[in-house]
Amino acid sequence: MPELSGPAVRLDARVDARDVELALTVREGELLAVVGPNGSGKSTCIQLLAGALRPDSGTVTLGGVVAAGPGVFLPPHRRRIGYLEQRPLLFPHLGVVDNVAFGPRSRGLPAAAARRRAGVELEAVGLAGFGGRRVHELSGGQAQRVAIARALAIDPDLVLLDEPFAALDAAATPELRRLLRERLRGLTTVLVTHDPLDVLALADGVAHLAAGRVVLRDGVDAVFQWPQTRFLADFVGLNLLHGTAEGASAVRLPSGGVVAGLAEVDLRGGGARAVFPPGAVSLFRDAPHGSPRNELPAVVTGVEDRGLVQRVSLDVAGQRIHADVTPSALRELSLGNGDAVVAVVKATQVTLHPAS
């Protein structure tokens, strides 16, 4: 996690017509993921920060400046905010370089300087040489890269990401996640998403919204290991084990065990996470010693009947994971709370991520 200082964003505002009342702080340099069911207030949160919506009461403070409050309202163009949503929303009448240069130009930078800055941003998103292209010549992933470059070309004080990968082909998403992780390093960011992988790959913290209120604010590891609401338990849907990077393709747990997997990015040493779905976990009374498999000694802490599968909660040296097994497999193992088992996960079913 980057070193974070005091609050860069403070939202303490109400919108009467939507019965939304949000109290939320984002620290400088933090990437906060905002999650919740439809109608929970996520869009209202983004609109209040962006200036697309004025609160009926309360304040919106950005970088120590009141952007909205009693007698005060800064419109969107006066807020130094980079905005990216699921659609690139590029200007069709402009070429790629002029799309990216639009923000700097609108803030008074001379045309030549704005285009030079646009070229730097395009190179940073892997599109050097694309400046002369028209928007209709871009693939969906390329268009979203241009949108990222445009959002960051104004040196924003705050970046807002509203489901940035929702409209993309699944094959393009991992690479764009890697790109955003690198480009957003140290930038204060609010990310609205329905995808737990976005949270794992990008976020420092999580805010859970429900019925127009912030009901939980916690770190990513805590949310994934101990989801405190039913929504978060369903949202997470993944196991997470944290430790330190062991070479390029493994994570060493604090207990000393090693989990091998596939890294989406260079782990570069330091903190790392191993992520895998509950359905990828097989349970044994004794280690099967197959290869390439991860074998994790565990203790059963609970069993939940989910119909076609039984969700077994496990303690792995102080970290919590789940295994989804069939009712027949559970009967055959005859498991109960406190039983020692070996949780086995194939390395090909584990993805590795740097810790935020």
Backbone hydrogen bonds, N-H to C=O, Kabsch-Sander energy under -0.5 kcal/mol:
donor,donor_aa,acceptor,acceptor_aa,energy
5,S,28,E,-1.0
8,A,26,V,-2.7
9,V,26,V,-2.2
10,R,61,T,-2.6
11,L,24,L,-3.5
12,D,10,R,-0.6
12,D,59,T,-2.6
13,A,22,L,-1.8
14,R,57,S,-2.5
15,V,20,V,-2.9
16,D,14,R,-0.5
18,R,15,V,-0.7
19,D,15,V,-0.6
19,D,16,D,-1.4
20,V,15,V,-1.9
21,E,212,G,-2.6
22,L,13,A,-2.3
24,L,11,L,-3.1
24,L,22,L,-0.5
26,V,9,V,-2.5
28,E,6,G,-2.8
30,E,27,R,-2.1
32,L,30,E,-0.6
32,L,189,T,-2.8
33,A,31,L,-0.5
33,A,205,G,-2.7
34,V,191,L,-3.7
35,V,33,A,-0.6
35,V,207,A,-2.6
40,S,37,P,-1.7
45,C,41,G,-2.2
46,I,42,K,-2.1
47,Q,43,S,-2.7
48,L,44,T,-2.5
49,L,45,C,-1.9
50,A,46,I,-2.6
51,G,47,Q,-1.5
52,A,47,Q,-1.5
53,L,47,Q,-1.4
56,D,14,R,-2.6
57,S,14,R,-1.4
59,T,12,D,-2.2
60,V,68,A,-2.5
61,T,10,R,-2.9
62,L,65,V,-2.9
63,G,8,A,-3.9
65,V,62,L,-1.8
67,A,60,V,-2.9
67,A,65,V,-0.7
68,A,60,V,-1.5
69,G,72,V,-2.5
72,V,69,G,-2.4
74,L,67,A,-3.5
78,R,75,P,-1.9
79,R,76,P,-1.8
81,I,79,R,-2.1
82,G,158,L,-2.4
84,L,160,L,-2.7
85,E,87,R,-0.6
86,Q,162,D,-0.8
94,L,91,F,-1.4
96,V,133,R,-2.6
97,V,131,G,-2.3
99,N,95,G,-1.8
100,V,96,V,-1.9
101,A,97,V,-2.1
102,F,98,D,-0.8
105,R,101,A,-2.5
106,S,102,F,-2.6
107,R,103,G,-1.0
108,G,105,R,-1.9
109,L,104,P,-2.4
114,A,110,P,-2.7
115,R,111,A,-2.3
116,R,112,A,-1.9
117,R,113,A,-2.4
118,A,114,A,-2.2
119,G,115,R,-2.0
120,V,116,R,-1.8
121,E,117,R,-2.2
122,L,118,A,-2.5
123,E,119,G,-2.0
124,A,120,V,-1.9
125,V,121,E,-1.2
126,G,123,E,-1.5
127,L,122,L,-3.3
130,F,127,L,-2.2
133,R,130,F,-1.9
135,V,94,L,-0.6
137,E,134,R,-1.5
138,L,135,V,-1.8
143,A,139,S,-2.7
144,Q,140,G,-1.9
145,R,141,G,-1.7
146,V,142,Q,-2.1
147,A,143,A,-2.1
148,I,144,Q,-2.0
149,A,145,R,-2.5
150,R,146,V,-2.6
151,A,147,A,-2.2
152,L,148,I,-1.9
153,A,149,A,-1.2
155,D,152,L,-1.6
157,D,80,R,-2.3
158,L,80,R,-1.3
159,V,188,T,-2.3
160,L,82,G,-3.3
161,L,159,V,-0.5
161,L,190,V,-2.9
162,D,84,L,-3.0
162,D,160,L,-0.5
163,E,161,L,-0.7
163,E,192,V,-2.9
166,A,163,E,-1.3
168,L,165,F,-1.6
172,A,169,D,-1.6
173,T,169,D,-0.9
176,L,172,A,-1.6
177,R,173,T,-2.5
178,R,174,P,-2.2
179,L,175,E,-2.3
180,L,176,L,-2.8
181,R,177,R,-2.7
182,E,178,R,-1.8
183,R,179,L,-2.8
184,L,180,L,-2.7
185,R,182,E,-0.8
187,L,184,L,-2.6
189,T,30,E,-2.8
190,V,159,V,-2.5
191,L,32,L,-3.1
192,V,161,L,-3.4
192,V,190,V,-0.5
193,T,34,V,-1.4
193,T,191,L,-0.5
198,D,195,D,-0.9
199,V,195,D,-1.2
200,L,196,P,-2.5
201,A,197,L,-2.6
202,L,198,D,-1.9
203,A,198,D,-0.5
203,A,199,V,-1.8
204,D,31,L,-3.1
205,G,31,L,-1.5
206,V,218,D,-3.2
207,A,33,A,-2.9
208,H,216,L,-2.8
209,L,35,V,-2.9
209,L,207,A,-0.6
210,A,213,R,-2.4
212,G,40,S,-1.5
213,R,210,A,-1.5
215,V,208,H,-2.6
215,V,213,R,-0.8
216,L,208,H,-1.2
218,D,206,V,-2.3
220,V,204,D,-1.1
223,V,219,G,-2.1
224,F,220,V,-2.4
225,Q,221,D,-2.5
226,W,222,A,-2.6
233,A,229,T,-2.2
234,D,230,R,-2.3
235,F,231,F,-3.0
236,V,232,L,-3.0
237,G,233,A,-1.4
239,N,276,F,-3.2
241,L,274,A,-2.4
243,G,272,A,-2.6
244,T,252,R,-2.3
245,A,270,G,-3.2
246,E,250,A,-3.1
247,G,245,A,-0.6
249,S,246,E,-0.7
251,V,259,V,-2.5
252,R,244,T,-3.2
253,L,251,V,-0.6
253,L,257,G,-3.3
256,G,253,L,-2.2
259,V,251,V,-2.9
260,A,258,V,-0.5
261,G,249,S,-2.0
262,L,350,V,-2.8
263,A,261,G,-0.5
264,E,352,L,-1.6
272,A,243,G,-2.1
273,R,353,H,-3.2
274,A,241,L,-3.0
275,V,351,T,-2.9
276,F,239,N,-1.6
280,A,277,P,-1.7
281,V,278,P,-1.5
282,S,280,A,-0.5
282,S,344,V,-2.6
284,F,342,V,-1.7
293,R,290,G,-0.8
294,N,345,V,-2.9
295,E,293,R,-0.5
296,L,294,N,-0.6
296,L,343,A,-2.9
298,A,341,V,-2.7
299,V,315,D,-1.6
300,V,339,D,-2.6
301,T,313,S,-2.9
302,G,313,S,-1.0
304,E,311,R,-2.8
306,R,304,E,-0.6
306,R,309,V,-2.1
308,L,306,R,-1.0
310,Q,325,V,-3.5
311,R,304,E,-2.8
311,R,309,V,-0.5
312,V,310,Q,-0.7
312,V,323,A,-3.2
313,S,302,G,-2.7
313,S,311,R,-0.6
314,L,321,I,-2.9
315,D,299,V,-2.6
316,V,314,L,-0.6
316,V,319,Q,-3.8
317,A,315,D,-0.7
319,Q,316,V,-1.5
321,I,314,L,-2.0
323,A,312,V,-2.2
324,D,278,P,-1.8
325,V,310,Q,-2.4
325,V,323,A,-0.7
330,L,326,T,-2.2
331,R,327,P,-2.3
332,E,328,S,-2.4
333,L,329,A,-2.0
334,S,330,L,-1.7
335,L,330,L,-0.9
338,G,300,V,-3.3
339,D,336,G,-2.2
341,V,298,A,-2.6
342,V,284,F,-2.9
343,A,296,L,-2.8
343,A,341,V,-0.5
344,V,282,S,-3.1
344,V,342,V,-0.6
345,V,294,N,-2.0
347,A,292,P,-1.5
349,Q,346,K,-1.9
350,V,347,A,-1.5
351,T,275,V,-2.6
352,L,262,L,-2.4
353,H,273,R,-2.4
355,A,271,G,-1.8
